[in-house]
Amino acid sequence: MSSSVPPLPKVELFVDHLERLLVLPPGRRGPAPLVLLEQEGPGREAEELADGLCARFRVGGRARVPYAQVAGAPSGPRRERIGDLFQKLAEELERNRPGGFGRLRLPQFELMCTIIETDLTQRQPAVQARELRDRCYAERRKDSNVLKALEVISGGDRVPTGVPALLWYWLRQPLFNVLPRWLYGRLQERRMTRRGSWYRQWAGLQKGTGFFRDARGLAGTAPPAGTVQVQLLSGSGSPSPAGASPGGGRDCGEDGCDDDGGAAELRDRTVDVLLRALLTDLEAAFRRPRLSPWGRRRGSRFALVLPQIGAYPEWTPRLLRQFPPAVEQTGCTGAVLVAAVPSGGDGAEGFVDAAGTLKSWAGATGRGLGRVLRVRVAPHAPDPAAARWLNRYPEVQPGRTHSDAAPRVEALVGGVAVLAILSGTAVYAVDWALTRNSDACLGGASAGTRKSGDAPPDWPDRSPEKLYQEVRGTIERQNKEADRAAGRPGAVVRTVVYLGVPVTAGSWQEAMYSGAVPELRGIALSQAELNRAAAKDEGNKVYLRVRFEDAGPGFEDAPDVARRITREIAREGAGGNGGAEEIMGVVGLGQSRHATLETRDELGDNGLPMIGTVATAEEMLRHRMYRQVAPDNGREARIAAGFARRGNVVETEPGVCAPAERAVVIADPDDVYSANLSTRFTEEFQDSETIWYSTSERRSRHSAQGRDDVEWVQNLSEMAASVCAALKEERRTVVYWAARANEFGAFLNEFGSGTGCNGRVSVLGGNDLTNAVVDVERPSERHPGVRLYYAAHALPASYPPNVRGEVFRNDYAAAYGNSDPWREDGRAPLAWDALQVLGAAVNAARQNAGDAEFGRGTVQAALKAGVGGTAGLRGASGSLAYGESGEVPRDKRLLILHHTDSGSKVVLECGALDNGVEKTEWGPDGAYDCPRDAD
């Protein structure tokens, strides 16, 4: 198309830089500029230039930038107090919107128009303010479907007749009519009088002055019957003297045609408020573009063009004079005002200089005083260069054009996505709330119908002592194979000591409590695995012999054994292996007792690395040479306390459970394991009391005197009575069994038959209450009222943590059968892991030493550095990631099981299962977070 811009010399420079200023995106703009096209001589070039700019803004019947071509009379009903200029301006802005721009909202402009057009009928200021608010609300309701619907629901302002209709009307009015009107008023008060608002600055509002109370001075006053009166405007809100309506006779002066001073003041204030409200709304159109599909497509300023010289003589001069200070007060950067005016004398710039000025403005950003550019437009013959440029670039170039459908589709897709997210969140929240408030018992029912017998099914027909000797025989055969390998070039054999309790009697109950058989089986399987690996890589790995050392019942002989070992290693250098150290370390030490601590110190002080199997007391860790594969009591207590406090573990009535509100802790203060575990649990579970009971024949050195949270009992009968009393005082009480497992069955017998609690109790047991012990006691069969949960380090047969656990399960089943009574006992995989850790350190020591000799010092260095590096080793009981100087695997896996007559069920699993695989939540749908070890 051909542009109608007159091809004056260098006009193309001016047009180009003006349009570049116009299409600057939000954030890169300076204050809104005023460009005056001053006509010199008798021609119409200034008007043609302004009209030509508007023609460039519109292509194919659609605006490319938002603009208003203000010329002629408005198309809607005349609003004399507003004036044709502002009425036409609003209509043109609504009509000339580019594709994807969306609806242009002018809330403050429309509000001020309504106020100016209002005639107040009341006389008291407070009543006038409320009347003005109601008039504005009624006008706003005409354009709002929501407010229209509320009006229909409320019944409107007409009071019905009849008592039922009247009652129903006044029930609806407060909620659907009075409240929305009040909220509308509060919104406008806050918007117009907040700190930094243009109205507060313009009117000089004092703190506490309401907007509608002040703005009543901008409204008219309805005259008495038979008279005509106009309320003049006052920025301070006080009424002005009556004057003639601005629609009367004309007296044209510098500010246009006015009837008298009152009408001039009226128009001045009308222009003041309407211009500021309009600029504020135009600036607001570019806010929050990221949240609105339409806002992101608003990239160009509003072009406000007044192309006719002398049009709207009452309003145009005032608008041009007030524009710069209004821009400064509102901070508007989103508009450009272009007006054709008569020549103003000297000072106007030519097109070249004007282009330079516009270019300099394009580099300025932020708020400030509105800039004014006077451009001299004089008659001249058509310039070929300008004509060529105008034909080559016939329209403004906003960068991108958009369709109206694009933001609608984006809004629809975004709305659907938000709705989906909100729906999913709501479903999750409801499910979470129902889960939290559910009274379903964690782990289901405890009792069933299986008949009790004298022993667990499928137990071997051989005695426990015979089984123990068979495992020893397996290890001795593997030791001989290692000795034969020692004769081969490049093969290296070393010894590790296993220090544990033996099986010396035929009692199944004693064997199940001691755990000697499964622990030794784990050692045997681990030795076989390590030696198979050494056979495949004899140049780098070490064959291991396992030497048995009997620690005696309760590890009472262990200190003497330790002293014998340390004397032996002191003489070791004079023996075989060319002076090389033979014993690389010790595994076992599986009970946290005072004798075990003494043994640890004796071995550690003489440089023997130690890897504990199932010992968990934190006191065991207080030596630099000791490490363990089981989680310590501190971690177990944190997990157990959270489990009791959050999980539905206490059965308040059949089939109905709730979290524990109180805990009764059973502990032996003279036992290292029990004292440590009970102390840590009571620290984590605040509302708890402790019952001390000791099986030792010696007099205890611990006293409960002066403590109201501890009670000593002399026998199990007193213990059961105390527990029953606590349950009657608080039904939601859990018994935390931190004592040894030996007395657990006897306590349940005493509680079930010797108390008035009908045998109903919820118990949470520590890790000494192993799977094998539970299988012996079978509390869910023998005591149907008992609800038992207990901690476990592993459930190897049915719940392996990783592929290594699966291999261990298969190896164990191949060696000892699928129906073995210890198939689910966690001591076997822990023993396997312990020897694996020590074996990995021995292999690392040999590889790090190269051709030199290696010994216990290099093994300890490898352990201190963290075997397996950051990832650690993949153990049969979970990940074994120690890190540098670590004594316990970080976030070691722990299970809590619920025992039923058909077996034990996992109800909590927390900790690292494998490298990069960790259980961090537990409970229904992962409702609760697992505790993690502190950094």
Secondary structure, DSSP 8 states (H G I E B T S, - for coil): ----S---TTHHHHHHHHHHHHT--TTS--S--EEEEEE-SS--HHHHHHHHHHHHTEETTEESS-EEE--S--SS---TTT-HHHHHHHHHHHH---TT------HHHHHHHHHHH-EE---SHHHHHHHHHHHHHHHHHTT-HHHHHHHHHHT-S---SSHHHHHHHHHHHIIIIIHHHHHHHHHHHHHHHSTT-HHHHHHT--TT--HHHHHGGGSEE---TT---B----TTS-----B--TTS---EETTEE-SSHHHHHHHHHHHHHHHHHHHHHHHHTTS-TTT-TTGGG--S-EEEEE-STT-STTTHHHHHHHHHHHHHHHT--SEEEEEEEE--STT-B-HHHHHHHHHHHHT--S--S--EEEEEE------HHHHHHHHHS-S---S----SHHHHHHHHHHHHHHHHHHHHHHHHHHHHHHHHT----TT----------SS-TT--SS-HHHHHHHHHHHHHHHHHHHHHHTTSTT--EEEEEEEE----S--HHHHHHH-HHHHHHHHHHHHHHHHHHHHH-TTT--EEEEEEEE--GGGTTHHHHHHHHHHHHHSGGGSSGGG---EEEEEE--S--HHHHHHHHHHHHTT--EEESS---GGGG-STTEEESS--HHHHHHHHHHHHHHS--EEEETTEEE--SEEEEEE-TTSHHHHHHHHHHHHHSSSEEEEE----SS--S---TT-SSEEE-SSHHHHHHHHHHHHHH-SSEEEEE-S-GGGHHHHHHHHHHHSSSTT-EEEEE-TTS-HHHHHHH-HHHH-TTEEEEEEES-BTTTB-SSHHHHHHHHHHHHHH-TT-TTTT-THHHHHHHHHHHHHHHHHHHHHHHTTS---HHHHHHHHHH-TTTTT-EEETTEEE---TT-SS-TTB-EEEEEEETTEEEEEEEEEEEETTEEE-EESGGG-EE------
